[in-house]
Amino acid sequence: MELLLVIARVLLSFTIGLGVVVLLVWGERKVVADMQSRLGPMRTGPYGILQTVADGLKLLFKEQVTPSRVERFVFELAPFLSAVPALLLVLVIPFARPLEVTIGGEARTLQFAALDLNIGLLFILAMSSIAVYAVVLAGWSSGSKYPLIGGVRGSAQAISYEAAMGLAMVAVVMWSTTLPAVSDLGALSLSEIVLRQQTSFFGGALSWIPAWNVVPQFPAFVIFMVAIFAETNRAPFDMVEAEQEIVAGFHTEYSGMRFAMFFLAEYMNMFTMSALAVSLFLGGWGGPFLDQVGGLTATLLSFVYLLIKVAAVLFLFVWVRASFPRFRYDQLMNLGWKRLIPTALVWLILSTIVVSYRQFGAPWS
């Protein structure tokens, strides 16, 4: 029974992730087109919604070209190293409110996450680090100078901004330790962080205001958002695939299904990082009326709340892409090393002082 539950949750997570990617690609095309006074996809399906499916089928049956100078094993391995971590990241996202059910006479809690890990945030950092190898190995193994430049850029960019992202996450974890514990999973569990945000900062008439981490940790939220823009290689941080400079970057020599795997990984990472931002700072699946309705209805409603919040963050990704030009590479590095990381360190120190005071009081008292 346990194995069947795990398989069901894995399939559910993958289905949600892949379905969201199809809608996200279509939505990005339509939003950018609207911002540029165009129509976007219109012919394939209602309002062009099947255009992404058509593009995926085209790439599936397209010939896969392998240049003569590639390191063949690494060249074919890189797309899998890109897609697999992106799919695995979906597994630790708590999509909905836990549902209490009875299976075989035994009460169980369905979390709608296949890996409800007590080290969920460490798992996320590990998987995002593995994805960097895909960019580097794809660029190096292609046997061409433009993919190599894209791979080197990608590795430097990931190292620069992953440090700031990690520091912002540490500040959130420290603050979460000051909120009432809900389970024994610990503050590194994404499910536990979401559950702790379902309390309130206030009592009485103001008890409806949720204890979302974005309020006390707003600087960490801003740092985290900038970092995930860079981690997902999205504009204005898309230096690894700058068409005007290096043709198409690290995947220049890829075609067919191999290219589709890189494409899938990019949009899947957008979704998972947006869901991670929502879970860490915006209360995850939390929302009004969940306690009033209860049961399966509350679980489905909480899933809708999560999707609405994730859609808002994804809209920010698209909005920034349509509004801002690409950074120069020196500007990219200066922002990461001279601005973002020092700011994250200062905020972490301030958060440490505040958390220590809340838990232990003043040292002179």
N, C-alpha and C positions, 0 to 999 in steps of 0.2 A: 504493500500500500504506500509506504514512504517513497519507493522508487517511482510509482505512478504519479504521485503528487509532484515530485521534483520534475519529472518529464513534462507534466502538464504545465507547470509554472515556467519552465524553459521555453516551451512552445508558445505560451502566451506572451512572454517577454519578447521573443524574436518576432512574433506576428505583429505586436504593437510597434516595435522598432521599424520593421520593414514597411508597414503600412504608413507610418508617420513620414518616412523618407519619401515615399511616392507623393504624398500630399504636400510635403515641404518643398520639393523641387517645383511642383506646379504652383504652389503659393508664392514662392520667391519670384518666379517668372512673371506672374500676374501683378504682384505688388511693384516690382521694379518697372514693369511696363506702364503701370498706372502713374508712377512718379515721373516717368519720362514721356507722358502723354501718348502712350501706345496702347494696343489692345492685348498683346501677348498671345499665348496659344488660344486658338478659338475653334479649330476645325475638328480635332480628334476628340470625340466625346462631347458631352455638355460642357460648354465654356472651356474646352480644351483640356479637361481633367485627365483624359487618357493619353495625353501626349507623353507623359513620363513613362507610362507602360510601353508605348510604342518605341520610345528611345531605348528602353531596357531590352526589349526583344531584338531591336536592330543590333545592339552591341553583342547580344548573346550569339547571334548567327553570323556576325562579321568575322572576316578572316583575321587570325592572330599572327601578326608579322613579327618575326624574330630576327633582328639584325645579326650580321655575321660576327661582329666583334664583341658580343655580350658574354658575360660570365653566366652561362645558361642556367645553372642550378639556382644561383642567387637571384637572377633575373626573374625566374618563375616563382621563387619563394616570396619575394617582396610584396606582391599584391595580397597574399594570404596573411602576412605579418601586419598588413594594414587593416584588413577587413575583420580578422578574428578578434583582436582586442576591442575593436569598436562594438562588435556584437556582444562580447562578454561584459562590457561596461553596463549594458542595459540590465543585466541580471541583478545588480545590487540596488537598482532604483526602486524604492517603495512606491508603487503606482497608486495604491488606494489604502483606505483605512482597513486595519486588520478585521477579518470576519470570523466570528466564532461559529463553528459548525460542529455537528456530531457525525462522525464516520465510524461505523462498526461499533457503536456504543461508547466511543471514546471522544471526548471533547477535544477539538483541534482548532488552532488559530491559523487561518490562511492569510499570509502577508502579501501575496501577489508579488513576491520577489523570490527567485529560486535560491539566491545566496544571501541569506539574512546574516551576514558576517559580523562578528564583533570587532573586526578590523576592516570594515568596509571602505573607509577612506584610504587606508594604506593600499588596499586592492585597486582602488581607482587610480592612485598615483603610479602603481606598478604597471597597470595596463596602458596608461597614457605614455609612460616611458618606453614601453615596448614598441608602441606605434611609431616612435621616432626612428627606430631601426629600419622600418619599412621605407621611409623617405631616404635615408642615407644609403641603404643597400640598393634601392632602385636607381638612385642617381649614379652610384659607383659602378654597378654591374652593367649599365647600359652601353658603356664604351664610347660615350659622347661627352663633349665638354659642357654642353648646356645642361643636361641632367645632372652632371657632377656638381656644377655650380649651385643648382637648385637643392641638391642633397646637402651640401655644406651649409648653405643658408638655413635649411630646415633644422639641422642639428644645432647650430648656434642659437637660432631663435627659440627652439624648445628648451634648451638649457637655461637661457636667459629668463624666460617668462614662467617656467615651471617652478623656479625658486620662489617668485612672488606669489604664485598661486598657492603653493604649499604653505607659505607663511600666513596668507589670509585664512586658509583652512584651519591652521593651528589656533589662530585667534578665536575662530568660531567654536572650536572644540573646547577651548578653555572657558569661554563664556557659557557653553552648554552645561558645564559641570556645576554652575551656580543655580541651574534650574532643577526642579524636582525630578528625580529619576523615575522612570516608568517601568523599566525591565532591568534585567541583570546583564544586558549585552554590553553596556559601557558606552562612553561618550564618543568612541570611534565608529560606532554603528550608525549608518545613515538612517535606519528605521528609528533608532532611539533618539537621534537628533530631531527628527520630524515629530515624534511623539512628545518630546519635551516642549516643543513650540506650541502645543495645543493648550497650554495653560495661559494665564493672563498676567500682565504686569501689575494690574490694579485689582481692587475688589469692589464690592458693592455695585453701584450703578454703572461703573466703567469696566466691569468684569468681562464684557463682550469684546474688549480690545485684545487681540491675540498677542502672545509674547514672541513675535517673529524676530529673528536675529538681525534683520535688516535695520531695525531701529537702533539698538545699541552698537551694532557692528557695521554702520553704514560705510565708513572708510574701507573696511575689509571687503565689503560688497563691491565698491567701485574698483578696487584693486583686482578682485577676483574676476569681474566682468572684463576688464581690459586684458587680463592674462588669458582668459579662455578664448577671446578673439584671436590672440596670437597663437595659442596652442592648437586651434582648429584651422590655422592658416587662412583665415577669412580677412577680406578687405577691412581696414587698410593695412593689414599685416600679411597680405598674400605674396610675400617676397619669394617664396619657393616656387611659384608658378607664374611669375611676372611675364606676361606674353610679350610686352614691348621690349623686354631686355633679354630673356632667355627662352624664347619660343613658347614653351609650355612647362618649363621647369623639370622636375625630377621624373615625370611620367611622359616626357616627349616621345620616347621610343616605344611606348605601350599602345596597344590597340585592342579592339574586341573586348572579350570578357575580362581580360587583365586590367584594362583601363576602367571598365565598369566597377571593378572591385575597389579601386582607389576612389572613384566617384561615390560609391556607396559608403565607404568609410568616412569620407569628409562630411557627408550629410548626417550619417548616423552619429558622428562625434558632435555635430552641432546640436542634435536632439539630446544626447546624453549629458553634455555639458550644460545645456539649458535646464534639463531636469535636475542636475546636480545643484545648480545655482538656486533653483526653486526650493529644493529640499533643504539646503543649508541656510538660506536667508529668508525665504518667503513662506515658510510654514508647510512646504510640501503639499500634501493632499488636503490640508486643513481648510475649513470654510464654515459658513453659518449653517445652522439647522441639522447638523449631523447627529447631535445627541437627541434631537427631537424625533427624527424619523427612525434611526437605529436599523440594525440588521442589514440585509442585503441592499436595501434602498440607500442606506447611508454609505455603504461601500461603493456602489455605482456612482452616487453623487460626488463622493470624494475623488473618484477617478476623473470625473468631469472637471472638478475644480483644478486638479493637477494639470490637465490638458489645457485649460484656459490660461493658467499661469505660464506654462511652458510656451504656449503660442505667443504670449506677450513678449517673452524673452527672445523667441525666434524672430518676431517682427522687428525687434531691435537690431538683430544681426542683419536683416535685409535692409532696414532703414539706413544703417551705417554704411553698408556696401553701396547704396545708391547715392549717398551724400558726400562721402569723403574720398579724396584722392589717396593713392598709395604713398606710404612713407618712403623716404630714401633710407638706404640701409644704415647709414650712420645715425639717422634720427631714430630708427628702430632700436639700435643698440643703446643709444643714450637714454631713451625712455625706459628701457628695461633695467639697465645697470645703475644709472645715475638718478633716476626718479622713482621707479616703481619699487625696487627692492629696498632702498633706504626708507621709503615711506612705510612699506610693510613692516620693516624691522622696528621703526619708531612706534607704529601702532600696536605691534605685538608687545612691546615693553609697557606701553600705557595700559593695554588690556591686562597684562600680568599684574600690574600694580592695583588696578581696580578690582580684579578677581580676588587677589590676596586680601585686600581690605574687606571685601564682602564676606569672605569665608573665615578670616582669622582676626579681623579688626586691626587697629593701628598697633605697630610694634612697641610704641611707648606707653600704651594703655595698660 
